[in-house]
Amino acid sequence: MSERIYNLSAGPAVLPEEVIRSSQEAMWNLSGTGIGVMEHSHRDKAFMAVIEKAESLCRKLAAIPADYDVLFLQGGASTQFFMVPMSFLGPDTTADYIVTGVWSQKAIAEAKRFGKVHVAGTSEEQSFSAIPAASAIRWSERPVYAHFTSNNTIFGTQWTNEPTPPDGVPLICDASSDIFSRPIDVPKYGLIYAGAQKNLGPSGVTLVIVRKDLVERGSSSLPTMLQYRTHAKEKSLYNTPPTFGIFVMAEVLAWIDRNGGLAAMEKQNQAKAKVIYDYLDRSSMFRTTAAAGSRSLMNICFRATTPELEDKFIAEAKKRGFSGLKGHRSVGGMRASVYNAFPPAGCDALVAFLSEFEKANG
Ligand SMILES: *Cc1c(COP(=O)(O)O)cnc(C)c1O
């Protein structure tokens, strides 16, 4: 197949076409050096320019203050699940977690290896179909940090505003599936982490934005590679970083910048999601599973009236050029992931197909 189709996969996910084209070019010859981006030493000038561009675009887009480090690490968000508690939590201290889905649960399981965990809020009783109300959150006496997941990729829920921990408690966020999909108020956070493969680039790079005083506070008895200070001090070049992934991320960030930055992404993401949610709200065959007020703009989870119709829908959608619509294996149903790079025309086309399917099978 030479034509591209609509990719609604939850991750790795769709990338902007311009980025794929410029990456093809750079794979052959980076910036006129005669050497492809994957073949350059991470110490040479051409790659230094790439990583500096990635960092400066992150800083520009999210208005990251100077007292934060921007790190490009490996191991995915799943490595941050343990690197965070390993650095800041000990047997005699407590970290607060808000549980809004599978990824929060995985983060907690890792934290429990290092210290005490207090669940400050959870939506487990609602099968994670909602974000807990601010009034339902109970922080512990003196947590070393407060952790939450800004967008729940599997359940299709998203925080509209970040939770507010007690004064002086660093807020830590797993933003893997909505990073840079909307403006983010970095000074409210101690540390933000995200695997790149949903909104920022290919898998293999993890973006970490961390306040410098936390970098300093982290345990210094850990293996060198597992200390934030190592990567902060060496500007993510202590060892060989994922050079190609960082290149593609820089291209994605430049694409976001050319298209109006995070405020413009938010506006477009709201419009894209609205087209689909509006249809689901009108439909008598399909319904969204996320509670009103908690609906994700990135991952739209929905069900049909019967599992047989769901299987038929997913199979026919695939034939019509919509890939990746099957919901996560733990929840079933359907999920349309419409990250930054998913085109508005794709949302319109999906709604047209939903409507056609409903008419033919209703
Ligand atoms: C995908 C995802 C992860 C897992 O990321 P890896 O990079 O595969 O470790 C963690 N948290 C959230 C919210 C995710 O969407």
Ligand as a Chemical Component Dictionary entry (heavy atoms), coordinates in Angstrom:
data_LIG
# 
_chem_comp.id                   LIG 
_chem_comp.type                 NON-POLYMER 
_chem_comp.pdbx_formal_charge   0 
_chem_comp.three_letter_code    LIG 
# 
loop_
_chem_comp_atom.comp_id 
_chem_comp_atom.atom_id 
_chem_comp_atom.alt_atom_id 
_chem_comp_atom.type_symbol 
_chem_comp_atom.charge 
_chem_comp_atom.model_Cartn_x 
_chem_comp_atom.model_Cartn_y 
_chem_comp_atom.model_Cartn_z 
_chem_comp_atom.pdbx_ordinal 
LIG C1 C1 C 0 1.766  4.914 27.274 1  
LIG C2 C2 C 0 1.770  5.408 28.663 2  
LIG C3 C3 C 0 2.740  5.004 29.601 3  
LIG C4 C4 C 0 3.793  3.968 29.276 4  
LIG O1 O1 O 0 4.812  4.551 28.566 5  
LIG P1 P1 P 0 6.139  3.765 28.164 6  
LIG O2 O2 O 0 6.931  4.839 27.523 7  
LIG O3 O3 O 0 5.723  2.663 27.250 8  
LIG O4 O4 O 0 6.768  3.231 29.398 9  
LIG C5 C5 C 0 2.698  5.567 30.855 10 
LIG N1 N1 N 0 1.763  6.461 31.195 11 
LIG C6 C6 C 0 0.816  6.869 30.331 12 
LIG C7 C7 C 0 -0.199 7.876 30.766 13 
LIG C8 C8 C 0 0.791  6.360 29.041 14 
LIG O5 O5 O 0 -0.151 6.754 28.178 15 
# 
loop_
_chem_comp_bond.comp_id 
_chem_comp_bond.atom_id_1 
_chem_comp_bond.atom_id_2 
_chem_comp_bond.value_order 
_chem_comp_bond.pdbx_ordinal 
LIG C1 C2 SING 1  
LIG C2 C3 SING 2  
LIG C2 C8 DOUB 3  
LIG C3 C4 SING 4  
LIG C3 C5 DOUB 5  
LIG C4 O1 SING 6  
LIG O1 P1 SING 7  
LIG P1 O2 DOUB 8  
LIG P1 O3 SING 9  
LIG P1 O4 SING 10 
LIG C5 N1 SING 11 
LIG N1 C6 DOUB 12 
LIG C6 C7 SING 13 
LIG C6 C8 SING 14 
LIG C8 O5 SING 15 
# 
